[in-house]
Amino acid sequence: MYFDSVQEVLVMNGHGVYVWPAYLITILIIMAVFIAPLRRSNRLLTQVASEVRRANGRVISGSEGEP
Protein backbone atom coordinates (compact mmCIF):
# COMPACT_ATOMS: atom_id res chain seq x y z
CA MET A 1 0.00 0.00 0.00
CA TYR A 2 1.23 3.49 -0.77
CA PHE A 3 0.37 4.97 2.62
CA ASP A 4 1.34 3.39 5.93
CA SER A 5 -1.32 5.02 8.10
CA VAL A 6 -4.62 6.88 7.96
CA GLN A 7 -2.81 10.07 8.97
CA GLU A 8 -0.62 9.84 5.86
CA VAL A 9 -3.70 9.35 3.70
CA LEU A 10 -5.29 12.48 5.13
CA VAL A 11 -2.13 14.59 4.83
CA MET A 12 -0.93 13.19 1.47
CA ASN A 13 2.54 14.72 1.79
CA GLY A 14 1.04 18.18 2.30
CA HIS A 15 -1.40 17.94 -0.61
CA GLY A 16 -4.34 16.65 1.43
CA VAL A 17 -5.41 20.23 2.14
CA TYR A 18 -6.19 20.61 -1.56
CA VAL A 19 -7.21 17.07 -2.48
CA TRP A 20 -9.89 16.32 0.15
CA PRO A 21 -11.87 19.55 -0.31
CA ALA A 22 -11.77 18.95 -4.07
CA TYR A 23 -13.23 15.48 -3.53
CA LEU A 24 -15.86 16.88 -1.17
CA ILE A 25 -16.92 19.61 -3.59
CA THR A 26 -17.09 17.10 -6.44
CA ILE A 27 -19.26 14.72 -4.43
CA LEU A 28 -21.60 17.55 -3.40
CA ILE A 29 -22.00 18.70 -6.99
CA ILE A 30 -22.70 15.16 -8.21
CA MET A 31 -25.30 14.73 -5.46
CA ALA A 32 -26.94 18.01 -6.44
CA VAL A 33 -27.06 16.91 -10.09
CA PHE A 34 -28.96 13.78 -9.08
CA ILE A 35 -31.18 15.26 -6.35
CA ALA A 36 -32.34 18.48 -8.06
CA PRO A 37 -34.33 16.76 -10.85
CA LEU A 38 -35.95 14.41 -8.34
CA ARG A 39 -37.09 17.32 -6.19
CA ARG A 40 -38.30 19.21 -9.27
CA SER A 41 -40.24 16.14 -10.44
CA ASN A 42 -41.88 15.65 -7.04
CA ARG A 43 -42.83 19.32 -6.91
CA LEU A 44 -44.35 19.11 -10.40
CA LEU A 45 -46.30 15.95 -9.55
CA THR A 46 -47.66 17.57 -6.40
CA GLN A 47 -48.70 20.65 -8.35
CA VAL A 48 -50.42 18.59 -11.07
CA ALA A 49 -52.24 16.46 -8.48
CA SER A 50 -53.45 19.61 -6.75
CA GLU A 51 -54.71 21.06 -10.04
CA VAL A 52 -56.49 17.79 -10.87
CA ARG A 53 -58.19 17.79 -7.44
CA ARG A 54 -59.31 21.38 -7.95
CA ALA A 55 -60.59 20.62 -11.47
CA ASN A 56 -62.47 17.53 -10.28
CA GLY A 57 -63.98 19.52 -7.43
CA ARG A 58 -65.32 22.11 -9.87
CA VAL A 59 -66.81 19.46 -12.17
CA ILE A 60 -68.49 17.57 -9.32
CA SER A 61 -69.86 20.68 -7.59
CA GLY A 62 -70.98 22.17 -10.91
CA SER A 63 -72.90 19.08 -11.98
CA GLU A 64 -74.89 18.53 -8.74
CA GLY A 65 -77.76 20.81 -9.74
CA GLU A 66 -78.18 19.26 -13.18
CA PRO A 67 -80.42 16.19 -13.73
Residue, then its C-alpha position, 0 to 999 in steps of 0.5 A: m500500500y502506498f500509505d502506511s497510516v490513515q494520517e498519511v492518507l489524510v495529509m498526502n505529503g502536504h497535498g491533502v489540504y487541496v485534495w480532500p476539499a476537491y473530492l468533497i466539492t465534487i461529491l456535493i456537486i454530483m449529489a446536487v445533479f442527481i437530487a435536483p431533478l428528483r425534487r423538481s419532479n416531485r414538486l411538479l407531480t404535487q402541483v399537477a395532483s393539486e390542479v387535478r383535485r381542484a378541477n375535479g372539485r369544480v366538475i363535481s360541484g358544478s354538476e350537482g344541480e343538473p339532472 
